[in-house]
Amino acid sequence: MQHQTRCNARFYFTWLTCTAVCSLFYALIVFLALANKEILPNDTIPSAIPYIAIPSLYNVTLNFNTTETKGNLTYTGIVLMHFTPITQVDRLFVNKGSQLKITMAYLIDPMKRYPVKIAAYDANYEIQAFICPFNLTMQQNYTLGMEFIDVIVLPSITTVHRPGISLVNEDEAIQDVEARDDYPSKDYQKM
């Protein structure tokens, strides 16, 4: 005895429509999850800058807002870091002083300028993370641009002025770590 299954056409097309809509909705969710870099964890920062890109040139411009009669310790600047990735990456890491505030970051490939997300910052290791809008291709030249604002912190040092010579007490001079606050992307090891 054979059983024949009859399918109502209305039920079949309702099932087919629901399946298609749910499949498209699921595909849209997966696409947005892969396309939106903010969904990926951005708080994982290494304790040292990984060897994923080789910088070839740093172009630094500093703008001091001072006049002959008015001093100002605040300054702005732009760093253009030319580099070549040695592996396919979507994140970049640079050293940054804790007082320096990056106001804008962007990536320039040979054809276009793209905004870059300024991600997490690790104050212990002074490493700033950036999330690129796309995966960077190996062996292709890129430029990471960073606009920033900072304040020069003057240490209290004892100086003796003689014509053409300034003598500074060695114990009170600016140390390497303090000088880092004024210069982004300087690679160093903490002692």
N, C-alpha and C positions, 0 to 999 in steps of 0.2 A: 504494500500500500504506500503510495507516494503522497506526500503533502505538498501542495502548491501554496506558496505564499503570495498573497496579493498585496500590492502596495498601493495605497491611496496616493494619487498624484499630488494632492494638496499637502499631505504629510511629508512626502518625499521632497518637494521643493522648499517646504518650511525647514526641514532638517538640513538640506543643502545650503540654504541661505544662512542659517545660524552658524553652520560649520565654517563657511567662507568668511563671515564677519568676524568670528572669534579668531580664525587663523590670521586675518589681516591685522586685527588688534594686537595679537601676540607678536607678529612680525614687526609692527611699529614700536612696541615696547623694547624688543631686542635691538632694533636699529638705533633708537634713542639712547639706550644704555651704552652701546658701543661708540656712538658719535659724540656723546656728551662726556667730556673728560672730567667734569666736576663730580660725576658719580663715582669715579675711581678714587681710592683713598689718596689724599694729597698730604697727609701728615707724616708719611714715612720718609724720614730724611736720614741719609747715612752719616756716620761720624766723620767721614773724610770724603772729599769730592771724588766721585768715581771717575775712572779713566775711560770716559765714553766719547769725549770730543777733544780735538787738538786745537787750541787757540793759536792763531797765526799773527794777530795784530789787535792791539787795544788802542782805540782812538778816544781820548778823554778830553772833554771840554768843560771848563769850570767858569761860572759867571758869578763874580762878586758884586754885590749891590752896595757899593761904597762911593763916597765922594771925598773931596779934599777936606771937607769940614765935618762930615758925618761918617763914623765908622759903623760897620755892620758885620757881625760874625756869621750871619746866615749866608749861605751860597747855594746855588743850584748847579746842576751839571748833567752832562749826557756822556754815557759810555757806550761806544760801539765796539763790540767784541766779535771779531771775525774768527770763525772756527769751522772745522770739518769733523763731522761725526765719524767715529771709527766703527760704530755699530748702529743699527736702527734703534732710535730712541724717541720718546715723546716727552721726556722731562730733561730739564737742564738744572744744574746746581752751580752756584757761585758763592764765594766768600763775600760777606757783607758785614760791616760794622753794626753794632746794635743801635747806634743813634741815627744812622743813615736811613732815610725814608724813601723808598722807591715809589715814585708817583705813577709811572707808566712803563710798560715793557712791551716790546714788539719784536717780531722776527722778520728778517728780510731775506728772502731767497732771491735768486737772480731775476725773478719776474715781478714780485709783488711784496707788499708789506702786510703782515698779519698781526693782530693783537695777541699777546701772550698773557695767560693768567698768572698773576703773582700768587703763588701758593704759600705753603707754610714756611715758617722761619724757625730755625733751631738756635736759640740764644746761647746754648752751651758750646756749640761748635761753630757758631757764627756762619751758618750755611743757609742760604736762601734757595728755595725750590721754585721752579717755573714749570708750568704745564703748557706745552706747545699745542697749537690747534690741530696738528696732524703729526704723523710719524715722520721724523727726519730721515732722509735717505743717506745711506753710507757714502762716504767719499764725495759728497756734494758740499759746496761752500755755502755757508749761511752767515748772517750777521744778527747778533742779539743786541738790541738797543734797549738801554735802561735810562730813564730820566729820573733824577733824584734831587732831594733837598737835604741839607745837613747844616750843622752849626759847628764852627771851629771852637774847640774847647782849649782855652789857653791854660797851661799849667802855671802854678806859682813857682817861678824859678828865680834864682838869684843870678844876676848878670853883672859883670864889670865891663864897662865900655871904655875902650881905648880907640884911638883913631884907626879905623879899618879892622878892628878886632873885637869880638865879643867873647868873653869867657863865661862859660856856663858851668855851674856846679853839676858834676856828673850824676850825683844821686837824685837830682831834681829834674833832669832832662827828660824829654818825652821818650818813653819806651816804645818798643815795637808794637805792643798790643794797643796802646793808646793811639798811636799813629794810624792804626788800621781803621779806626772809626771814620777817618777822613778819606780813605781810599778804598772803593769797592773792588771786589774780584782779585784781591791780592792773596795769593795762596801762601799759607804759612802753617807751621806746626806750633801749637801751644806748648810751652815748657811746663 
